[in-house]
Amino acid sequence: MPPRFLQLADVAEMLNISPRQAYALVNSGELPAIRVGGRGQWRVEITELEAYIQRKYAETRAMVQNRPDAGAAGAEADAEQSFEA
Protein backbone atom coordinates (compact mmCIF):
# COMPACT_ATOMS: atom_id res chain seq x y z
CA MET A 1 0.00 0.00 0.00
CA PRO A 2 1.53 3.35 -1.03
CA PRO A 3 1.88 6.05 1.60
CA ARG A 4 -0.95 8.55 1.92
CA PHE A 5 1.33 11.50 2.71
CA LEU A 6 4.61 12.64 1.19
CA GLN A 7 7.46 14.60 2.69
CA LEU A 8 8.45 17.80 0.89
CA ALA A 9 11.63 16.13 -0.32
CA ASP A 10 9.50 13.47 -2.02
CA VAL A 11 7.24 16.13 -3.56
CA ALA A 12 10.30 17.98 -4.84
CA GLU A 13 11.67 14.81 -6.39
CA MET A 14 8.35 13.93 -8.05
CA LEU A 15 8.01 17.42 -9.54
CA ASN A 16 11.72 17.63 -10.40
CA ILE A 17 12.11 20.86 -8.43
CA SER A 18 14.23 21.84 -5.44
CA PRO A 19 13.03 21.22 -1.87
CA ARG A 20 13.01 25.00 -1.40
CA GLN A 21 10.61 25.37 -4.34
CA ALA A 22 8.37 22.64 -2.89
CA TYR A 23 8.33 24.50 0.43
CA ALA A 24 7.40 27.73 -1.37
CA LEU A 25 4.45 26.01 -3.09
CA VAL A 26 3.18 24.77 0.28
CA ASN A 27 3.92 27.98 2.16
CA SER A 28 2.04 30.06 -0.43
CA GLY A 29 -0.99 27.75 -0.23
CA GLU A 30 -0.73 26.81 -3.91
CA LEU A 31 -0.11 23.19 -2.89
CA PRO A 32 -2.29 22.21 0.10
CA ALA A 33 -0.42 20.49 2.94
CA ILE A 34 -0.61 19.82 6.66
CA ARG A 35 1.89 20.17 9.50
CA VAL A 36 2.34 17.15 11.71
CA GLY A 37 4.47 16.09 14.63
CA GLY A 38 6.21 18.01 17.37
CA ARG A 39 8.44 19.87 14.94
CA GLY A 40 5.58 20.69 12.59
CA GLN A 41 6.95 18.95 9.52
CA TRP A 42 5.01 19.47 6.30
CA ARG A 43 3.20 16.59 4.63
CA VAL A 44 1.39 16.62 1.30
CA GLU A 45 -1.39 14.15 0.67
CA ILE A 46 -0.78 12.29 -2.58
CA THR A 47 -4.29 13.15 -3.82
CA GLU A 48 -3.53 16.87 -3.29
CA LEU A 49 -0.32 16.54 -5.28
CA GLU A 50 -2.18 14.83 -8.12
CA ALA A 51 -4.88 17.53 -8.06
CA TYR A 52 -2.15 20.22 -8.16
CA ILE A 53 -0.55 18.54 -11.19
CA GLN A 54 -3.91 18.35 -12.98
CA ARG A 55 -4.56 22.06 -12.24
CA LYS A 56 -1.18 22.93 -13.73
CA TYR A 57 -1.93 20.90 -16.87
CA ALA A 58 -5.26 22.72 -17.24
CA GLU A 59 -3.61 26.12 -16.70
CA THR A 60 -0.94 25.31 -19.28
CA ARG A 61 -3.51 24.11 -21.84
CA ALA A 62 -5.52 27.31 -21.38
CA MET A 63 -2.40 29.46 -21.69
CA VAL A 64 -1.31 27.71 -24.89
CA GLN A 65 -4.78 27.86 -26.44
CA ASN A 66 -5.16 31.56 -25.65
CA ARG A 67 -1.82 32.64 -27.11
CA PRO A 68 -2.21 34.92 -30.12
CA ASP A 69 0.17 32.73 -32.14
CA ALA A 70 -1.46 29.41 -31.15
CA GLY A 71 -2.78 28.84 -34.67
CA ALA A 72 0.61 29.57 -36.24
CA ALA A 73 2.38 27.11 -33.97
CA GLY A 74 -0.14 24.42 -34.84
CA ALA A 75 0.32 25.11 -38.57
CA GLU A 76 4.10 24.86 -38.19
CA ALA A 77 3.78 21.51 -36.41
CA ASP A 78 1.45 20.21 -39.14
CA ALA A 79 3.86 21.36 -41.86
CA GLU A 80 6.78 19.73 -40.07
CA GLN A 81 4.93 16.42 -39.78
CA SER A 82 3.99 16.56 -43.48
CA PHE A 83 7.60 17.22 -44.41
CA GLU A 84 8.84 14.24 -42.35
CA ALA A 85 6.33 11.82 -43.90
Phi and psi in degrees as GROMACS dihedral restraints (atoms count N, CA, C in turn):
[ dihedral_restraints ]
;  ai    aj    ak    al  type     phi  dphi    fc
    3     4     5     6     1   -69.4    20    10
    4     5     6     7     1   154.9    20    10
    6     7     8     9     1   -66.8    20    10
    7     8     9    10     1   149.4    20    10
    9    10    11    12     1   -80.1    20    10
   10    11    12    13     1   -34.3    20    10
   12    13    14    15     1  -118.2    20    10
   13    14    15    16     1   148.4    20    10
   15    16    17    18     1  -117.5    20    10
   16    17    18    19     1   146.3    20    10
   18    19    20    21     1   -76.9    20    10
   19    20    21    22     1   159.6    20    10
   21    22    23    24     1   -61.1    20    10
   22    23    24    25     1   -32.3    20    10
   24    25    26    27     1   -63.3    20    10
   25    26    27    28     1   -37.7    20    10
   27    28    29    30     1   -68.9    20    10
   28    29    30    31     1   -40.7    20    10
   30    31    32    33     1   -61.2    20    10
   31    32    33    34     1   -45.7    20    10
   33    34    35    36     1   -59.7    20    10
   34    35    36    37     1   -43.2    20    10
   36    37    38    39     1   -64.5    20    10
   37    38    39    40     1   -43.2    20    10
   39    40    41    42     1   -65.8    20    10
   40    41    42    43     1   -34.2    20    10
   42    43    44    45     1   -91.4    20    10
   43    44    45    46     1    -4.0    20    10
   45    46    47    48     1    58.1    20    10
   46    47    48    49     1    47.2    20    10
   48    49    50    51     1  -128.6    20    10
   49    50    51    52     1   173.3    20    10
   51    52    53    54     1   -79.0    20    10
   52    53    54    55     1   156.4    20    10
   54    55    56    57     1   -57.7    20    10
   55    56    57    58     1   -33.8    20    10
   57    58    59    60     1   -64.5    20    10
   58    59    60    61     1   -39.4    20    10
   60    61    62    63     1   -67.4    20    10
   61    62    63    64     1   -38.4    20    10
   63    64    65    66     1   -62.6    20    10
   64    65    66    67     1   -42.8    20    10
   66    67    68    69     1   -61.5    20    10
   67    68    69    70     1   -41.5    20    10
   69    70    71    72     1   -63.1    20    10
   70    71    72    73     1   -39.0    20    10
   72    73    74    75     1   -61.7    20    10
   73    74    75    76     1   -42.4    20    10
   75    76    77    78     1   -72.0    20    10
   76    77    78    79     1   -45.5    20    10
   78    79    80    81     1   -63.5    20    10
   79    80    81    82     1   -32.4    20    10
   81    82    83    84     1   -80.0    20    10
   82    83    84    85     1   -14.7    20    10
   84    85    86    87     1    90.1    20    10
   85    86    87    88     1    -2.8    20    10
   87    88    89    90     1   -65.1    20    10
   88    89    90    91     1   -35.3    20    10
   90    91    92    93     1  -115.7    20    10
   91    92    93    94     1   107.4    20    10
   93    94    95    96     1   -61.0    20    10
   94    95    96    97     1   140.1    20    10
   96    97    98    99     1  -153.6    20    10
   97    98    99   100     1   170.0    20    10
   99   100   101   102     1  -125.8    20    10
  100   101   102   103     1   159.9    20    10
  102   103   104   105     1  -108.2    20    10
  103   104   105   106     1   132.0    20    10
  105   106   107   108     1  -131.7    20    10
  106   107   108   109     1   161.3    20    10
  108   109   110   111     1    78.2    20    10
  109   110   111   112     1   171.2    20    10
  111   112   113   114     1   -63.6    20    10
  112   113   114   115     1   -30.1    20    10
  114   115   116   117     1   -96.1    20    10
  115   116   117   118     1     3.4    20    10
  117   118   119   120     1    62.9    20    10
  118   119   120   121     1    47.1    20    10
  120   121   122   123     1   -75.4    20    10
  121   122   123   124     1   141.1    20    10
  123   124   125   126     1   -76.4    20    10
  124   125   126   127     1   141.4    20    10
  126   127   128   129     1  -136.0    20    10
  127   128   129   130     1   139.1    20    10
  129   130   131   132     1  -114.8    20    10
  130   131   132   133     1   124.6    20    10
  132   133   134   135     1   -70.3    20    10
  133   134   135   136     1   136.9    20    10
  135   136   137   138     1   -57.7    20    10
  136   137   138   139     1   -35.3    20    10
  138   139   140   141     1   -67.0    20    10
  139   140   141   142     1   -33.1    20    10
  141   142   143   144     1   -68.7    20    10
  142   143   144   145     1   -38.8    20    10
  144   145   146   147     1   -64.5    20    10
  145   146   147   148     1   -43.7    20    10
  147   148   149   150     1   -63.7    20    10
  148   149   150   151     1   -40.3    20    10
  150   151   152   153     1   -64.1    20    10
  151   152   153   154     1   -40.0    20    10
  153   154   155   156     1   -60.7    20    10
  154   155   156   157     1   -45.7    20    10
  156   157   158   159     1   -61.3    20    10
  157   158   159   160     1   -44.3    20    10
  159   160   161   162     1   -62.9    20    10
  160   161   162   163     1   -39.2    20    10
  162   163   164   165     1   -61.8    20    10
  163   164   165   166     1   -41.5    20    10
  165   166   167   168     1   -66.4    20    10
  166   167   168   169     1   -39.0    20    10
  168   169   170   171     1   -61.0    20    10
  169   170   171   172     1   -45.2    20    10
  171   172   173   174     1   -63.5    20    10
  172   173   174   175     1   -43.2    20    10
  174   175   176   177     1   -61.8    20    10
  175   176   177   178     1   -41.9    20    10
  177   178   179   180     1   -67.0    20    10
  178   179   180   181     1   -43.1    20    10
  180   181   182   183     1   -58.5    20    10
  181   182   183   184     1   -46.0    20    10
  183   184   185   186     1   -63.1    20    10
  184   185   186   187     1   -41.8    20    10
  186   187   188   189     1   -63.0    20    10
  187   188   189   190     1   -44.9    20    10
  189   190   191   192     1   -66.3    20    10
  190   191   192   193     1   -42.0    20    10
  192   193   194   195     1   -68.2    20    10
  193   194   195   196     1   -28.3    20    10
  195   196   197   198     1   -92.9    20    10
  196   197   198   199     1     0.3    20    10
  198   199   200   201     1   -68.0    20    10
  199   200   201   202     1   142.2    20    10
  201   202   203   204     1   -61.3    20    10
  202   203   204   205     1   -30.6    20    10
  204   205   206   207     1   -96.8    20    10
  205   206   207   208     1    16.0    20    10
  207   208   209   210     1   -59.4    20    10
  208   209   210   211     1   -40.1    20    10
  210   211   212   213     1   -66.3    20    10
  211   212   213   214     1   -39.0    20    10
  213   214   215   216     1   -66.1    20    10
  214   215   216   217     1   -40.1    20    10
  216   217   218   219     1   -64.9    20    10
  217   218   219   220     1   -40.0    20    10
  219   220   221   222     1   -65.0    20    10
  220   221   222   223     1   -39.8    20    10
  222   223   224   225     1   -65.3    20    10
  223   224   225   226     1   -39.1    20    10
  225   226   227   228     1   -64.0    20    10
  226   227   228   229     1   -42.1    20    10
  228   229   230   231     1   -64.3    20    10
  229   230   231   232     1   -41.3    20    10
  231   232   233   234     1   -62.9    20    10
  232   233   234   235     1   -43.7    20    10
  234   235   236   237     1   -63.5    20    10
  235   236   237   238     1   -40.2    20    10
  237   238   239   240     1   -64.5    20    10
  238   239   240   241     1   -42.3    20    10
  240   241   242   243     1   -65.2    20    10
  241   242   243   244     1   -39.3    20    10
  243   244   245   246     1   -64.1    20    10
  244   245   246   247     1   -39.1    20    10
  246   247   248   249     1   -65.9    20    10
  247   248   249   250     1   -38.9    20    10
  249   250   251   252     1   -72.7    20    10
  250   251   252   253     1   -24.0    20    10
